[in-house]
């Protein structure tokens, strides 16, 4: 009887006046003005601009599990908490001199930040942004991702060492996974949280860590790619959190080359390379399809190409605008949103017809982040 009454009361309770669904919202980083543009994906429209977030020249963000709050990691070391319903910054702390991204724990209670200056990882309470832990490092930390069980993983550029940190207990437990190689520049976690891939800049290759079986020795692959040719200057470091996993393959950027590399996700065997328009920056899988979309480093950054992962062929080349910096797919893959920084525009494309559906004005837009990211590990 009490249970039935409680359920009835829950049914009758009115929603707060300001309640709003957040499932189709997103934030666009406006890097030049230190602001975020709140967008509605269903209406393909901007809702408001949120200001006062500092240096967003290389900013990223992640979301709370309820999709209400965004945690923004600024290049100036600022960590900001943004309320998407109240549409404002509700907490902010200058936690370092130079940071390069962050992650939220699987239970949504901890936010970790990867720092360049000083190096290391700092962990904060997601509710208050009060400091929880400070993990030093002998250099710049990169590739920070969340792992199941209130854990994180990261690597250190200067030393090449890879770590996991367990924050489920009273005190953090940090474990070294060994040396990945010379100058790891980024890392990515597969969607099933099984494999942590660390890309190397100071030498050829990618190191793969089996997180389900930590006793398994890490494997290095792609150690021979590019040895028969000459590398070009690297105009922009690839972002490995845009690596695509599709058709049983990893689609990876060839650092310093105009190629997308294909690797078997189980055996790590080389499956070939696709010549592309420029040096790849993001390679992102279109959900529910065999296609990956690729954007490129300056000076060839006005172009996006679409590759079929089944035969590794380019099937479409688009020119959305000047300085394409990022792409974000609708959760089921029907649309892709593309930022064109130098045109002050975000463009929305139909992924089936590859025709433009809408344009949204934005101030030097870079990263686009939909709230659906709240429910995906490694983001």
Buried (B, 14 or more C-beta within 10 A) or exposed (E): EEEEEEEEEEEEEEEEEEEBEBEBBBBBBBBBBBBBBBBBBEEBEBBEBBEEBBBBBBBBBBBBBEBBBBBBBBBBBBBBBBBBBEBEBEBBBEBBEBBBBBBBBBEBBBBBBBBBEBBBBBBBEBBEBEEBBBBEBEBBBBBBBBBEEBBBBBBBBEBBBBBBBBBEEEEBEBEEBEBBBBBBBBBBBBEEBEBBBBBBBEEBBBBBBBBEEEEEEBBBBBEEBBEEEEEEEBBBBBBBBBBBBBBEBBBBBBBBBBBBBBBBBEEBEBBEBBEBBBBBBBBBBBBEBBBBBBBBBEEBBBBBBBBBBEEBEBEEEBEBBEBBBBBBBBBEBBBBBBBBBEBBBBBBBEBEEBEEBBBBEBBBBBBBBBBBBBEEBBB
